[in-house]
């Protein structure tokens, strides 16, 4: 079984500009990958069946994004090949780290190679958009400035700092946050230069902190050590650190206070694409 990474991401800022008639939100955000990943194993066979060997608790196999991605690619490519898939989860669900979308993107890219389909990355990204707004960024694999509903991507060169990420033990529903009447949806658009100069606001932060006390507690602790931020709609909160040593030292302090988390390096190229180009 061949093992492929499905990396986490951070939203380094998130501005909600408005809402389309179809309910999707117009936004600006910045994506950067982390060297912290789920892992997926793929064993291609001639059965024509897609099987997830270890379905995740509480998620019916047919609703799992990994299975949906594989079956969607199989239908669209008219491939007669099948695959057995093993998923090792490290990225917490509902944490704003993109784990499900990343798993789907890895499935598309891996099976494109293993089934010898030779689809372009752009074609796979367009297919992935049917599965979720964040799937294209993982397919494209470059840190990016994103607009629209998150599908209009412009590569961006960013520093690659070490991050301390705290993962409160709560599941923040993106749909619930975006559907809330309390969400502010009238942020003014900014340019990339403003973000690079320090505008790192998140339109969802105040709402999430009010509605999810564990997120507020984690962020309050991080704020004592620097500019704490919420990734996407949460629940993960993070802090840029000077180096790995500082990040690991702060993680130890956080764990002593009962917070869970991890240390990871920001990456402008996805670890998945490092494998693809290797």
N, C-alpha and C positions, 0 to 999 in steps of 0.2 A: 504494500500500500504506500503510495507516494504522498508525502506530507507537504502541505502548503500553508503559509502563514496568512492570517486575516487580521491585520493590525487595527488597533484602536485609533481614533482621531480626537483632536480637540477642536472646538470652535473658539478661536481666540477673541472673537467679538461676534455679536449678533444684533442686528437692527431690523425691527419689523416696520416696514414702510407702509403697508396697506394690505388689502385683501381683494383677491379677484372674485368675480361673480360665482365661480365654481367652488369657492370656499378656501382655496389654497392661498397662503400668505406670500406676499412679496417681501423679499428680505435682502439684506446684505450680510455676508458673513465671511470669515476667513478660516479655512481648514488647514490643519497641520497634522501629520501622522505621528504616532508614537512607536517606539521599539518595544511594544507590549501587545501581544497578539493572542487570538484564538488560533487553534491549529486544526486543519481539516486533512483527513486522509482519503484518497480516492483510489478505488480499484475498479478499473474498467472491465466490463464483460460484454458478452454478446446476447444477453438475455432480453435486452430492451427495457428492463425495469430499473427504476430509480429507487434505491432503498437507503434510508438513513438508519444505520445500524444501532444508534443509541439516541432515540428521540428524547428531547429535553422535557423535563417534568412540567406538566401543565400545558404543553403545546402539542396538539395533534400533529402527526407527521405531515399530513397534507397541508397544514397551515404554516409549517416551518419554512422560513425564507430560503434555506439551503435546498430543500426539496422543490419548492416553487421555482427557484432559479434554474435548477437542473432540468425540470420538466418543461419550463418555458423555452429554454435553449434547444432542448430535444425536439419540441414541436416546431419551432421556427426554422430550425436547420434540417428538419426531417431526418435526423439521425436515427438509425436503428440500434445504436449501441446503448447499453445500460451501464450503471455504475453503482457500486456500494460505497457509501460515504460514512466516515467516522468523524464526529465533531468533538473536539476537546475545548470546552469553554473556560476561558480565563476572564474575559471582559464581562463585567456585571451587566445584567439586563436592566433597562430603565435608567442607566447611568449617564446617558448623553454622550457616550463614547462610540456609538455607531456600530456596535458589535454585530447586530443582525444584518445590517446593510453591508458590512465588511465581509461577513460570511457569504452573503449572496454574490458579491462581486468576485470573491476568490473562487467560488463555484463556477461562475461564468468563464473566468479567465483560465482556470485549470482545465475545465472540460473542453474549452475551445482548442487547447493544445492537445489534450489527451485523446479527444475524438477526432483530431486533425481536421478541424473545420476551417481554419485560417480566416476567421472573421477579423475585420479591423477592430481596433480598440474603440473607435468612435461608434461602430455598429453595435458593439457589446454595451457601450454606455447608454445608447438610445434604448436598447432592450431592457437594461437594468432600471431605467427610469420608470418602467411599468411596475417594478417591485417596490420602489421607494425613492424619494427625492435625493437621499444621500448616496444611493448606489453608484451613480456616475463618478463621483469624486474618487471612490475606491477603485473603480475600473481604470480611470485615467492615471491615478497614482502619483500626482504631483501636488504639492501644497498649492492652494489656490484661493484667490479672491472669487467669491460666488455671488451671483445676483439672480433675479427672477425668483423661482421657487427653490433655488439652490442648484439649478442645472446649468446655468451660464457661467462657465469656469474660465478664469484667467490665471495662468501659473504666476506664482509670486515667490520671490526669493526672500526667505526669512532667516533670522538667527535660529540656531538649533540648540536651545538651552536644555538643561535638565529641569524637569518638572516634578514637584510633589503633588500627587493627586490623592485626594481623600474621597472615599466612596461610602457615603452614608447608607445605612441599611433601610432604604426605602426606594420604591419604584415610582419614578415620576413619569406620568403618561404624557407624551408629546401631544396627543390628540386633546387631552383634557386642558393642557396649558394653552394651546392655540385656540381652543374653543371657549375659553373663559371670557366672560363679559368684562372681567377686570383687567384683561391684557391691553396694554397701550399699543396701538397699531399705527401711530402717526409719526414715527421717528423720521427725521430729515435724512436724506441720503448724504453720504460723505464720499470723498475720494480716497484712493489708496494712500496718498501722501498723508492724509489726516490720521489714518490708522497707524501708519508707520511712525508718526509723530507722537503717538500715545493715546489716541481715542479708541479705547477697548471696551466700550459699554455693551451691555447685554439687555435688550428690551424685556426679557423674561425674568431677570434676576429678582426684582422686587416682589413679583407675584409668587415665584417659587419659594422665596424665603418666607413669605407670609403663610403659605399653605403647607409647607413641609418643614416643620421644626428641626428635624435632624440635619437638613441642608443648611438651615440658618445657623445651627450650632457649629457645624464644621467650618462654615465660612467665617463665622465670628472668631473662631480660634485661628484660622489662617491669617485673618486681617491683622493680627498682632505681629505677624512676621513679614508682611509685605502686601502687595496688591493682589488680593485674592479675586478669583474670577470663577464664574459658573460656565461650564461648557454646554452650549446649546440650551435645551430646556432643563438640563440637569439629569440626575442628581449630583454628578461628580463636580467637585470644586478643585481648583488647582492654583499653583503658585510657581512663578518662575524662580529658579534658584541660581546662585552664582556658579555652582559646580555640583558634581555628583555627591561629593562628601557633605555639602551643606544640605542637599535634599534628603540624603539618608539620615543625617542627624536630626532633621526636623521630623522625619517620619517616625523615628524612635520616640521623640517627645510626644507626637500625636498619638501614637499607640499607647503610651503610658496614660493618656487621658481618655482612652477608650475608643479612639477613632481608627477605622480601618483605611488602608490605602496602599499605594505603591509608588515607586520612583521610576521614571522613564525619561528617555531622551527624545526631544522633538526631532522629527525627520522630514525633510522636504521631499524626499523620494520614498514612496512606500516600500517597506521590506518585501512585500509581494513582488514588486517590479524589479527589485534587486535580484530575486530568484529567477524571474522571467528572462532577465538580461544576462544571467550568469552562464 
